[in-house]
Amino acid sequence: MNEEQFIQQHNDTWQKLSHYNKRLRRRSVHRLNNGELTEFTDAFRSSLHHLAYARIHYAGGRAADYLNSVVGGAHNNFYTRDKIRLADVANYFINGFPALVRAERWLFWLSLITFAFGGLGAYLLLLIDPSLLGFFLPEEFGPGGGIDSWMYPLLSSFVITNNIRVAALALAFGFLAGAGTLYILCVNGALIGAYVYAAVSSGYVMVNFWAMILPHGVIELAAVFISGAAGLMIGRSMLMPGNLSRRDAIVRAAKRAVYLMPGVAAMLLIAGLIEGFVTPLDIANIWKYIVAGVTFVAVQVYLRFIKLRE
């Protein structure tokens, strides 16, 4: 068989592959339906064999040059990772993230309750024995005293940084069958409870105190609870794998849990912006409470009612 006969015999396959290459320039291979995907992969596989044959029997000829181009393009379309498109990002935040939070709302509430239990428990314990304050808070805040006004920025910064760390640990510790996540949430709640006790015991004006906490705290704590739910999803898969093998159940749950984390990161970013640009403003406390109320309503609407497409 000469080169011209070889080209005529297989040209239809190559043209089919070239057609798919043009279609896939602006879209992912995953957007092909099952029949199209089968046709594309069959043409790709056959053309690979033809390329190997052409390189041996028609080296430097038209067939080898053309197949190099077509097969190379198909390889890029088949193996290159999808580019992140603005539409995909928008769909994630409008549909995917809030929908998954709603689907796992009971784990969200379990995270919140665990956090609240730790906070209330620490506060009541410190009422009984104030000397334990140093066990919860760093030494800078004193083993038995409260916080002075000049210490507030330091303590606030400490708590904010700690909440970001807790959000990450709540997910990671889910691999301890969920117990690690519950522990992290309880301990962090206890820290906040000790923080409140320190402010109360020092005579700090609590109206001012909450005005410095709530504007960014609503979104920040919601992000922590979502991270807790993500960790508990992993823990649940370890304890109750259902019809899947435990390994498959964990892998599936881990993918769903990690899917939540870009949304958590965005919420923490928004909380950080509020903390940096709104909380320090020298304005009446009522405006800061209004900001806190707006953020609370916004989080409720976003997580509970945004359902453009599920």
N, C-alpha and C positions, 0 to 999 in steps of 0.2 A: 504494500500500500504506500503510494507516494504521499507527499504532504498535502496536496490539493484534495485528494480523496479523503484523507484523514479529516481535513477541515470540513468538507461537505457532509461527512458522516456524523460529526458531532457538533456542528455549528448551532443547531437548535438548542442544545443543552447550554452552550456558552451564552447564547443570546438571552435565554431565560435567566441565567445567573446575572448577566449584565443588567437586565430589567429590574431584578430585585435590588441590585446595588444602587440603582438610581432611586428606587422607592425608599430605601433605607437611609439615604443621606440626611433626611430631616426627621427621622423617626426611629424608634427602637425596634430591634428584631422581636421583642416581646409583644409588640402590637400586632404582629401577624396572627391570623387565626390558625387553627391546627392544620388545615389543609395547605395553606400557604407556607407555613413553617416546614412542613414535610417536603413540599416541592422545592423550597429554597435549599434545605440541607441535602436533599438528594442531588440537586444540580451542583452544589458545592463539592460534595464528595466525589461525584463523577469527574468534575473538572480538575480536581486534585490529581486523580489518576491519569487523566489526559495530559496534564502538565508534566508529570514525571515521564510519561511515554515520549512526549514531544522533546523534552530536554535530551533524551538519549538518542532518538532517531532523527530529529530535525533540529539539532542544536543550532541556534542563531537564526532560525527560520521565523516566518510570520506567526505560526501557531504558538511557538514557545513565548514570543514577545507578548502576544495578545493575552495568552492565558496567565502570564505573570501579572499583568495588570488586573484582569478580571478576578482571579483567585485572591490576589492581594487585597483587593477591595472587599471581597466577600469575607475574608478572614477578619478584617477590621470591623465589619458590621456584625459579625458573629461573636467575637470575643471582646471587643471594647466595651467597657462599662458605660452605662447610660450617663449622659450628661444631665446634671440637675437643671431643670427648667424652672423659670419663675412660676409657671402655671402649676407645676408639681409642688413647689414650696407653698403656694397659696392654698392648694387643695389640702395639703397636710394640716395647715393651721386652721382652715375653715371647717374641714370635714373629719379628717383622720384622727387628729389628736383629741379634740373634745369628744368624738364618738367613742374612742377607746376608754377615755376616763369615765364616761357614762356607763359603758359596759362593765367596768370594774368598780362601780361606785361603792359597793359594799366593802371592798378592800380599802378604798379611800376613807370611808367612815371608821373602819377599824384602826387605820393609822391615826386619824384624828383623836379617837377615844384613847388610844394608847398614849399618845402625846399628852393629852389632857390629864390622864391618870398620873403620869410622871410629874407633871407640873403641880397638880393639886397635892399629891403626896409629899413632894419636897417642901411646899409652902407650909403644910400642916406640921411636918416634922420640925421645921425651923421655928415654928411657933412654940413647940414644946422644948426644943433645945437649940437656941440661937448660936451656940458655939460651933455648930456643924456647918455654918455658912462657908467656912474655908474649904470644906470638903467638896462643895459644888462649884465655887467660883475661884478664880486665880488669886494668888496671894495679894496682888495689888489692891484688891477690894476688901481686904481685911478679913480675919477669921471670925470676927464677932460684930464688927461695926456695919454701917450702912455704906452708902455712896455719897460723896460730896458732889456738888454741882460741877466742879472742874473735872471729876472723874467720869462724868456721863459720856462724853465723846469716846473715851477709851473703852468703856464697857459696851457701848452701842456697837462700836466697830468690832469688838470681840464676838458679840452675839451674831452679827451679820455674817462674819467670816465663818463662824461655827455652823450656821445654818446651811451655807453652801457646801461645807464639808459633809454635813449630815445628809444632804440630798444625795450625794454621791455614795456614801457608805450605806444608806438605806437600800439602794439598789444592789450594791455588791454583796452585802451581808444576807441577801435573800438566798444565797447558795448554802447558807447554814439552816436549811429547811424552814426559813422564814423567822426562826427564833432570833437570829442576829438582827434582822430588820426591826422586830418589836423591841429588842433591847436598845438599839440606837434611838428609836423614837421616844422610848420611855426616859432614857438618860437625857436626851435633849430637852424634853418637856420638863424634867426636873431642874435643868439648868435655868430655864426661863422662869420656873416657879421661884427659884432662889434669887434670880434677878429681881423679880417683883417684890419679894420679901425684903431684899436689901434696900430697895427704894422706899418701901413703906416704913421700915424700921429707922431709916435715917431722917424721916420727916420730909422727904421729898414731896413736893406738891404733885399729887397723882394726876391732876388734870393736865399739868405740863408733861408729866411722864408719858402718859398714853398718847398725847399729841405728838411726841417724838417717836413713838413706836408704831402706831396704827397705820399711818399713811402708806408706808412700804411693807409693814408687817403682814397685812392681809394677803397680798400676792405672794410674798416670800413663804409664808407658812402653807399656803395652798400648794405651792411647788414642792415643799417638803413632804406634804401628805401624799401627793401624786407619786413622788419618788418612793415613799413607803409602800404605796399600792403596787408599784412596779416590783419591788423586792418581794412582796408577799405573793405576787403572781408566780414568781420562780419557786418560792417555798411551797406553795400549794401544789405545783406540778411534781415536786419531789415526794410529797406525802400522798397525793391523790392523782396518779398519772392517768387514771381512767382506762380507756381501751388501748392506749399507746404504751409502748415500752417506756420505762422510766427515763431512759436517755432521750428518746424522741420527744417525750412530754417536756423535759427540761429545755431542750433546744427550742421547741416551739414557744414555750413561755418566755424564754430569754429574748427571743426575737421580738415578741410583743412588748416586753418590758423595755427593751432598748429603744423601741419605736417611740416611747413616751418621752425620752430624754431630751430631744431637741426642743420640745414644747416646754419642758421644765427649765431648760437653759434660757429660753426666751423670757419666761416669767421671772426668773432670777435677775435677768438683765434689766427688765422693766422696774423691778423692785429696787435694784441698785441705782437706776437713774432717778427714781423718786427720792431715795435716801440721799443722793448727792445734790439734787437741785431743788427739791421741795421741802424736805424735812428741816434743813438748816435755816430756811427763810425766817426773817424776823417779822412775822405776821401774827395776827390774833389766832389763838388756838382753834377758834371755831372754824376757820378756813382749813386747818389741817384735819379737823374731824370731818369736814365736808369732803375733802380729798379721800379720806379713809372710807367714807360711805360710798363715794362714787366707785372706788376700786372694788369694794365688796359687791356692789350691784353688778359691776362689769364682769367680775369673775363668775358670779352666779349665772348671768345671762350667757356668757361665753361657754361655760362648761356644761350647762344644763339645757340650753334652748337653741343653740346654733345647730341646725340640722338641714343644711342646704342639700346634702346628698349623702346618704349612708348606704 
